[in-house]
Amino acid sequence: MQNLAKNLSGKLLLIVMCFSLFACDEQEDIKVVDNIDANQYLGTWYEIARLDHRFERGLQNVTANYVKKQDGTIKVINRGFNAKDNEWNEAEGKARFIDEANNDGTFRGKLEVSFFGPFYAPYNIIELDKPYYNYAMVTSGKDYLWILSRTPQLAYPIKQHLIAKAKELGFATDELIYVPQTTEIIHYKAGPHVVP
């Protein structure tokens, strides 16, 4: 019975995530990062800060993991720990770049993500640490913003730089939630994003 309840709550989480994201606008006026090496972007990202939304409310130790599939799309696994319920919540979806690859095989930072059926929501990379891919800032509309890092903590000057840029772009940075990341719960190692 407990497994059934977890499965139902997991499906409900997916549905809520889908419709919340699907309702977002694409923010055509915000410039996305170009010349992204998709393989460098793969791997695990730790959520450093986000604007509040119901499908992640109360979650800490939030990560997003991106894995390339044989068909060229990207498997997305979002995971977070709900301390109140003392359990992990996980949602699996897929992502794809909207535009064709550039001549050098890189992409514009405009993707779409789906957690439920044929419905896709925008995923726009508006800041990215190149060439190392150690941090990123992503949006899915004016009410949605994520600051991501390859490690559970992000250096203060970098964090302040990203927040200042987000504020300049019109995001409500005073409403950002700084996500607790407990290294005792999540173990991490350097990923394939590191340039030799």
C-alpha positions as CSV (number, residue, x, y, z in Angstrom):
1,M,0.0,0.0,0.0
2,Q,2.9,2.4,0.8
3,N,4.5,1.6,-2.6
4,L,1.2,2.4,-4.3
5,A,1.0,5.7,-2.5
6,K,4.6,6.6,-3.5
7,N,3.9,5.7,-7.1
8,L,0.7,7.8,-7.2
9,S,2.5,10.7,-5.6
10,G,5.4,10.3,-8.1
11,K,2.9,10.4,-11.0
12,L,1.2,13.4,-9.6
13,L,4.5,15.2,-9.2
14,L,5.2,14.5,-12.9
15,I,1.8,15.9,-14.0
16,V,2.2,19.0,-11.8
17,M,5.7,19.6,-13.2
18,C,4.5,19.2,-16.7
19,F,1.6,21.6,-16.5
20,S,3.5,24.1,-14.4
21,L,6.3,24.2,-17.0
22,F,4.0,24.1,-20.0
23,A,2.3,27.3,-18.8
24,C,5.6,29.2,-18.9
25,D,6.4,31.7,-21.6
26,E,9.5,31.4,-23.7
27,Q,11.0,34.8,-23.0
28,E,12.0,35.5,-26.5
29,D,13.7,38.8,-25.4
30,I,16.3,37.0,-23.3
31,K,19.4,35.9,-25.2
32,V,20.5,32.3,-24.8
33,V,24.0,31.0,-24.8
34,D,25.3,29.8,-28.2
35,N,27.9,27.2,-29.2
36,I,27.0,24.8,-26.4
37,D,28.8,21.4,-26.5
38,A,25.9,19.0,-25.6
39,N,28.3,16.4,-24.4
40,Q,30.0,18.9,-22.0
41,Y,26.5,19.8,-20.6
42,L,25.6,16.2,-19.7
43,G,26.1,14.9,-16.2
44,T,24.9,16.0,-12.8
45,W,24.0,19.6,-11.9
46,Y,23.3,20.7,-8.3
47,E,20.6,23.3,-7.7
48,I,22.1,26.2,-5.9
49,A,19.1,28.6,-6.0
50,R,15.7,28.8,-7.6
51,L,12.5,30.8,-7.7
52,D,9.8,29.1,-5.8
53,H,7.3,26.8,-7.6
54,R,5.1,24.1,-6.3
55,F,6.7,21.0,-7.9
56,E,9.9,21.6,-6.0
57,R,8.5,23.2,-2.9
58,G,10.2,21.9,0.3
59,L,12.9,19.9,-1.5
60,Q,16.5,20.1,-0.7
61,N,19.6,18.4,-2.1
62,V,18.0,18.9,-5.6
63,T,20.0,17.6,-8.6
64,A,19.3,17.3,-12.3
65,N,21.1,14.6,-14.2
66,Y,21.3,14.6,-18.0
67,V,22.2,11.5,-20.0
68,K,22.4,11.3,-23.8
69,K,20.1,8.7,-25.4
70,Q,20.7,6.7,-28.6
71,D,18.1,8.7,-30.4
72,G,19.9,12.0,-29.7
73,T,17.5,13.2,-27.0
74,I,18.6,13.7,-23.4
75,K,17.2,11.7,-20.5
76,V,16.5,14.1,-17.6
77,I,16.3,12.9,-14.0
78,N,15.3,15.5,-11.4
79,R,15.7,14.4,-7.8
80,G,15.2,16.1,-4.5
81,F,15.0,15.2,-0.8
82,N,11.8,16.0,1.1
83,A,12.9,16.4,4.7
84,K,9.3,16.6,6.0
85,D,8.3,13.2,4.5
86,N,11.9,11.9,4.9
87,E,11.9,10.6,1.3
88,W,13.4,11.3,-2.1
89,N,11.2,12.6,-4.9
90,E,12.3,11.8,-8.5
91,A,10.9,12.7,-11.9
92,E,12.1,11.4,-15.2
93,G,11.7,13.3,-18.5
94,K,13.4,14.0,-21.8
95,A,14.9,17.1,-23.4
96,R,16.0,18.1,-26.9
97,F,17.6,21.0,-28.5
98,I,15.1,23.1,-30.5
99,D,17.5,24.2,-33.3
100,E,19.7,22.2,-35.6
101,A,23.3,21.9,-34.7
102,N,25.7,24.6,-35.7
103,N,28.4,23.8,-38.3
104,D,30.8,22.8,-35.6
105,G,28.3,20.5,-33.9
106,T,27.5,22.8,-31.0
107,F,24.0,24.1,-30.2
108,R,22.1,27.2,-29.2
109,G,21.0,27.0,-25.5
110,K,17.3,26.6,-26.4
111,L,15.9,23.3,-25.4
112,E,12.5,21.9,-24.6
113,V,11.8,19.5,-21.8
114,S,8.9,17.1,-21.3
115,F,7.9,15.2,-18.1
116,F,4.5,14.1,-19.3
117,G,3.5,12.8,-22.8
118,P,3.8,15.1,-25.8
119,F,3.8,18.4,-23.8
120,Y,7.1,20.3,-23.8
121,A,8.2,23.4,-21.9
122,P,11.1,25.7,-22.7
123,Y,14.5,25.3,-21.1
124,N,16.7,28.3,-21.9
125,I,20.4,28.4,-20.9
126,I,21.1,32.1,-20.3
127,E,24.5,31.9,-18.7
128,L,27.1,29.2,-18.8
129,D,30.7,28.9,-17.6
130,K,32.7,28.1,-20.7
131,P,34.9,26.3,-21.5
132,Y,34.6,24.4,-18.2
133,Y,30.8,24.1,-17.8
134,N,31.0,24.4,-14.0
135,Y,27.9,26.6,-13.5
136,A,24.9,27.6,-15.5
137,M,21.7,29.7,-15.2
138,V,18.5,28.4,-16.7
139,T,15.0,29.8,-17.2
140,S,11.7,28.5,-18.3
141,G,9.8,31.8,-18.2
142,K,9.8,34.9,-16.2
143,D,8.7,33.1,-13.0
144,Y,11.2,30.3,-13.3
145,L,14.9,30.5,-12.7
146,W,17.5,28.1,-11.6
147,I,21.2,28.6,-10.7
148,L,23.1,25.3,-11.2
149,S,26.6,24.1,-10.3
150,R,28.6,21.0,-10.8
151,T,29.3,20.9,-7.1
152,P,26.9,21.3,-4.1
153,Q,28.3,24.8,-3.3
154,L,29.1,27.7,-5.6
155,A,31.7,30.3,-4.9
156,Y,30.2,33.5,-3.5
157,P,31.5,35.9,-6.2
158,I,30.1,33.6,-9.0
159,K,26.8,33.4,-7.2
160,Q,26.6,37.1,-6.9
161,H,27.5,37.6,-10.6
162,L,24.7,35.3,-11.6
163,I,22.2,36.9,-9.3
164,A,23.2,40.4,-10.6
165,K,22.7,39.3,-14.1
166,A,19.3,37.7,-13.3
167,K,18.2,40.9,-11.6
168,E,19.2,42.9,-14.7
169,L,17.1,40.6,-16.8
170,G,14.0,41.3,-14.6
171,F,13.9,38.2,-12.4
172,A,12.7,38.6,-8.8
173,T,16.1,37.8,-7.3
174,D,14.9,38.9,-3.8
175,E,12.6,35.9,-3.9
176,L,15.3,33.3,-4.7
177,I,15.4,30.2,-2.5
178,Y,18.9,29.0,-1.7
179,V,18.7,25.2,-1.8
180,P,20.3,23.3,1.1
181,Q,22.8,20.8,-0.3
182,T,24.1,18.4,2.2
183,T,27.3,16.6,1.1
184,E,26.8,13.9,3.7
185,I,23.7,12.8,1.8
186,I,24.9,13.4,-1.8
187,H,28.3,12.2,-2.9
188,Y,29.7,13.7,-6.0
189,K,32.8,13.4,-8.2
190,A,34.2,15.3,-11.2
191,G,32.1,14.5,-14.3
192,P,32.7,14.3,-18.0
193,H,32.2,18.1,-18.3
194,V,35.8,18.7,-17.3
195,V,37.9,19.7,-20.3
196,P,41.3,17.9,-20.4
